[in-house]
Amino acid sequence: MIKNIVFIGAGNLATHLALALKKASFEICQVYSRTQVSAETLAKQVGADSCNDYADVNRDADLYIFALSDKALPTALETLKLKDKFLVHTAGSLPMSVFDDYTSTYGVFYPLQTFSKAREVDFSKIPICIEANKYELESELIEIGKMISNSVQLLSSQQRKQLHMAAVFTCNFTNHMYHIGQELLQDGNMNFDLLKPLIMETAEKVQKMPAKAAQTGPAVRFDEDVIKAHEESLNMHPDFQKLYRFVSESIYHLHSKKK
């Protein structure tokens, strides 16, 4: 039974996952981070020890959760050499095979959500995507997932990579569009609050109907007069102008295809 856990990483995801696991009565025995302040901040929240040197990482935990950037993970694995320990990462885009040379039992525990330390989340509503190279660890990870979430999914590395790419479109790119909208309103001395009801309604619609069916706006029918007027208004923002044209054409091409 997995009871005590070491977190390698203390960022946004690590913070929320550690808090959720602590609430589910798991012992977070240590938190590692490159910066001691980050390690101590999370460690205090979950009643754990902290360190900022790989040489000081606890070697007796039941599970090691790597919540690091994709680039940082290989260096951590090479330095720690946690042979024969249960290791998992939390990344959407990395294959499980990154652990091949470092331990015999490994997997993935990927919560599909956008995290910010200052914003609380309800972990019970977050899908947890599980993968493991052995049934022993897979069953343990499923049980851990069920203790903090109502949605636990078994996904292969390829499926998770595809899911992560879809998440980038629906979350990261969408948020970038919010930022552009905010900038354009500021140019016109308007408040972003004006768009918030529209944002909420758009998000609500895709809960109940296909996104394609929910699409509205001039790009669906490729209304050139409106599109050209918008593009001219974006002369001071050439990057936004290119993006506007590209996305408008993409929407039109999708909706002009034969059904």
C-alpha positions as CSV (number, residue, x, y, z in Angstrom):
1,M,0.0,0.0,0.0
2,I,1.3,3.4,-0.9
3,K,1.1,5.6,2.2
4,N,3.9,8.1,2.1
5,I,4.9,10.2,-0.9
6,V,7.8,12.5,-1.9
7,F,7.1,15.4,-4.3
8,I,9.8,16.4,-6.7
9,G,8.6,19.8,-7.7
10,A,6.6,22.5,-5.9
11,G,4.9,24.4,-8.7
12,N,1.2,24.9,-9.5
13,L,0.3,21.3,-10.2
14,A,2.4,19.9,-7.4
15,T,0.8,22.3,-4.9
16,H,-2.8,21.4,-5.7
17,L,-2.1,17.7,-6.0
18,A,-0.1,17.5,-2.8
19,L,-2.9,19.3,-0.9
20,A,-5.5,17.0,-2.4
21,L,-3.5,13.9,-1.4
22,K,-2.9,15.3,2.1
23,K,-6.7,15.9,2.5
24,A,-7.2,12.2,1.4
25,S,-4.9,11.2,4.4
26,F,-1.7,10.4,2.5
27,E,1.5,11.4,4.1
28,I,3.6,13.8,2.1
29,C,6.9,13.2,3.8
30,Q,9.0,15.6,1.7
31,V,8.9,18.3,-1.0
32,Y,11.9,19.0,-3.2
33,S,12.3,22.2,-5.2
34,R,15.2,24.0,-6.9
35,T,14.5,26.9,-4.6
36,Q,14.3,26.4,-0.9
37,V,11.5,29.0,-0.5
38,S,9.2,27.1,-2.8
39,A,10.0,23.8,-1.2
40,E,9.3,25.2,2.3
41,T,6.1,26.9,1.3
42,L,4.5,23.7,0.0
43,A,6.1,21.6,2.7
44,K,4.5,23.7,5.5
45,Q,1.1,23.4,3.8
46,V,1.2,19.6,3.9
47,G,3.3,19.0,7.0
48,A,6.3,17.7,5.2
49,D,10.1,18.2,5.3
50,S,11.7,20.2,2.5
51,C,14.9,20.3,0.6
52,N,16.5,22.0,-2.5
53,D,19.3,19.5,-3.1
54,Y,18.8,16.1,-4.7
55,A,21.4,14.6,-2.3
56,D,18.9,15.3,0.5
57,V,15.9,13.6,-1.0
58,N,14.3,11.0,1.2
59,R,15.0,7.5,-0.1
60,D,12.4,5.6,1.9
61,A,9.1,6.8,0.4
62,D,6.5,4.5,-1.2
63,L,6.0,6.8,-4.2
64,Y,7.9,9.6,-5.9
65,I,5.8,12.1,-7.8
66,F,7.8,14.1,-10.4
67,A,5.9,17.4,-11.0
68,L,8.6,19.0,-13.1
69,S,8.9,20.5,-16.5
70,D,9.5,18.1,-19.4
71,K,13.1,19.4,-19.8
72,A,13.9,19.1,-16.1
73,L,12.7,15.5,-15.6
74,P,15.7,13.6,-17.3
75,T,18.2,15.5,-15.2
76,A,16.3,14.8,-12.0
77,L,16.1,11.1,-12.8
78,E,19.8,10.8,-13.7
79,T,20.8,12.6,-10.6
80,L,18.5,10.9,-8.1
81,K,18.9,7.3,-9.3
82,L,15.9,6.0,-7.4
83,K,16.3,2.4,-8.6
84,D,13.5,0.0,-7.7
85,K,11.3,2.8,-6.4
86,F,7.8,3.6,-7.6
87,L,8.1,6.6,-9.8
88,V,5.4,8.6,-11.6
89,H,5.3,11.8,-13.5
90,T,2.4,14.3,-14.0
91,A,3.1,15.5,-17.5
92,G,0.6,15.3,-20.4
93,S,3.1,15.2,-23.2
94,L,5.9,12.9,-21.9
95,P,5.7,9.1,-22.6
96,M,5.8,6.7,-19.7
97,S,9.0,5.3,-21.2
98,V,11.1,8.2,-19.8
99,F,11.5,6.0,-16.7
100,D,12.8,2.9,-18.6
101,D,16.4,3.3,-17.6
102,Y,15.8,4.4,-14.0
103,T,13.5,2.0,-12.2
104,S,11.5,-1.2,-12.8
105,T,8.1,0.1,-11.8
106,Y,6.8,3.4,-13.0
107,G,3.8,5.2,-14.4
108,V,1.9,8.5,-15.0
109,F,-0.6,10.3,-12.7
110,Y,-1.8,13.2,-14.9
111,P,-4.5,15.5,-13.6
112,L,-6.1,17.3,-16.6
113,Q,-6.6,20.8,-15.4
114,T,-5.1,24.3,-15.5
115,F,-3.6,25.2,-12.1
116,S,-2.6,28.4,-10.4
117,K,-1.4,28.4,-6.8
118,A,-3.6,31.2,-5.7
119,R,-6.8,29.7,-7.1
120,E,-8.6,26.8,-5.3
121,V,-9.8,23.9,-7.4
122,D,-12.3,21.1,-6.7
123,F,-10.1,18.0,-7.3
124,S,-13.2,15.7,-7.3
125,K,-14.1,17.2,-10.7
126,I,-10.7,16.8,-12.3
127,P,-10.0,13.8,-14.6
128,I,-7.0,11.8,-13.5
129,C,-5.3,10.0,-16.3
130,I,-3.4,6.9,-15.2
131,E,-0.8,4.7,-16.9
132,A,1.7,2.2,-15.5
133,N,4.0,-0.5,-16.7
134,K,2.9,-3.0,-14.1
135,Y,-0.5,-4.0,-12.8
136,E,0.7,-3.6,-9.2
137,L,1.3,0.1,-9.6
138,E,-1.6,0.6,-12.0
139,S,-4.1,-0.6,-9.4
140,E,-2.5,1.5,-6.7
141,L,-2.6,4.6,-8.8
142,I,-6.3,3.9,-9.7
143,E,-7.2,3.7,-6.0
144,I,-5.2,6.9,-5.2
145,G,-7.0,8.6,-8.1
146,K,-10.4,7.5,-6.9
147,M,-9.7,8.9,-3.4
148,I,-9.3,12.5,-4.8
149,S,-11.4,12.5,-8.0
150,N,-14.7,11.2,-9.4
151,S,-13.1,10.6,-12.8
152,V,-10.1,8.2,-13.2
153,Q,-9.2,7.2,-16.8
154,L,-6.7,4.6,-18.0
155,L,-4.9,6.2,-21.1
156,S,-1.9,5.1,-23.1
157,S,1.0,7.5,-23.6
158,Q,-0.2,8.2,-27.1
159,Q,-3.7,8.9,-26.0
160,R,-2.4,11.2,-23.3
161,K,-0.3,13.1,-25.8
162,Q,-3.3,13.6,-28.0
163,L,-5.4,14.7,-25.0
164,H,-2.7,17.2,-23.9
165,M,-2.6,18.7,-27.4
166,A,-6.4,19.0,-27.4
167,A,-6.1,20.7,-24.0
168,V,-3.6,23.2,-25.3
169,F,-6.1,24.3,-28.0
170,T,-9.1,24.4,-25.6
171,C,-7.3,26.0,-22.6
172,N,-4.0,27.7,-23.4
173,F,-4.9,29.0,-26.9
174,T,-8.4,30.1,-25.7
175,N,-6.8,32.0,-22.7
176,H,-4.5,33.7,-25.2
177,M,-7.6,34.9,-27.1
178,Y,-9.0,36.3,-23.8
179,H,-5.7,38.2,-23.4
180,I,-6.1,39.6,-27.0
181,G,-9.7,40.6,-26.3
182,Q,-8.6,42.3,-23.1
183,E,-5.9,44.3,-24.9
184,L,-8.3,45.4,-27.7
185,L,-10.8,46.6,-25.1
186,Q,-8.1,48.5,-23.3
187,D,-7.3,50.2,-26.6
188,G,-10.9,51.4,-26.7
189,N,-10.9,52.4,-23.0
190,M,-13.3,49.6,-22.1
191,N,-13.4,47.0,-19.3
192,F,-12.9,43.3,-19.8
193,D,-16.0,42.7,-17.7
194,L,-18.0,43.4,-20.8
195,L,-16.9,40.1,-22.3
196,K,-17.3,37.9,-19.3
197,P,-21.0,37.0,-19.8
198,L,-20.1,36.1,-23.4
199,I,-17.3,34.0,-22.3
200,M,-19.5,32.2,-19.7
201,E,-22.3,31.5,-22.3
202,T,-19.8,30.2,-24.8
203,A,-18.4,27.8,-22.2
204,E,-21.8,26.7,-21.1
205,K,-23.0,26.0,-24.6
206,V,-20.2,23.4,-25.3
207,Q,-21.3,21.5,-22.2
208,K,-24.6,20.7,-23.9
209,M,-23.9,20.8,-27.7
210,P,-21.0,20.1,-30.1
211,A,-18.6,23.0,-30.4
212,K,-19.1,23.0,-34.2
213,A,-22.9,23.5,-33.7
214,A,-22.3,26.3,-31.2
215,Q,-20.1,28.3,-33.5
216,T,-21.4,31.8,-34.5
217,G,-19.9,35.0,-35.9
218,P,-18.9,36.4,-39.3
219,A,-16.3,33.6,-40.0
220,V,-18.9,30.9,-40.2
221,R,-20.4,32.5,-43.3
222,F,-17.1,34.3,-44.1
223,D,-18.7,37.7,-44.2
224,E,-15.9,39.6,-46.0
225,D,-17.2,43.1,-45.3
226,V,-17.2,42.5,-41.5
227,I,-13.9,40.5,-41.6
228,K,-12.1,43.2,-43.7
229,A,-13.4,45.9,-41.4
230,H,-12.0,44.0,-38.3
231,E,-8.7,43.4,-40.1
232,E,-8.3,47.1,-40.9
233,S,-9.0,48.0,-37.2
234,L,-6.1,45.7,-36.3
235,N,-3.5,47.5,-38.4
236,M,-1.7,48.6,-35.2
237,H,-1.6,44.9,-34.1
238,P,-0.1,43.0,-37.1
239,D,0.2,39.7,-35.1
240,F,-3.4,39.9,-34.0
241,Q,-4.4,40.7,-37.6
242,K,-2.7,37.6,-39.0
243,L,-4.2,35.5,-36.3
244,Y,-7.7,36.9,-37.0
245,R,-7.4,36.1,-40.7
246,F,-6.0,32.6,-40.1
247,V,-8.6,31.6,-37.5
248,S,-11.4,33.1,-39.6
249,E,-10.4,31.1,-42.6
250,S,-10.1,27.9,-40.5
251,I,-13.6,28.4,-39.1
252,Y,-15.0,29.0,-42.6
253,H,-13.3,26.0,-44.1
254,L,-14.6,23.7,-41.4
255,H,-18.2,24.9,-41.8
256,S,-18.1,25.0,-45.6
257,K,-17.3,21.3,-45.8
258,K,-20.0,19.0,-47.1
259,K,-21.9,17.4,-44.2
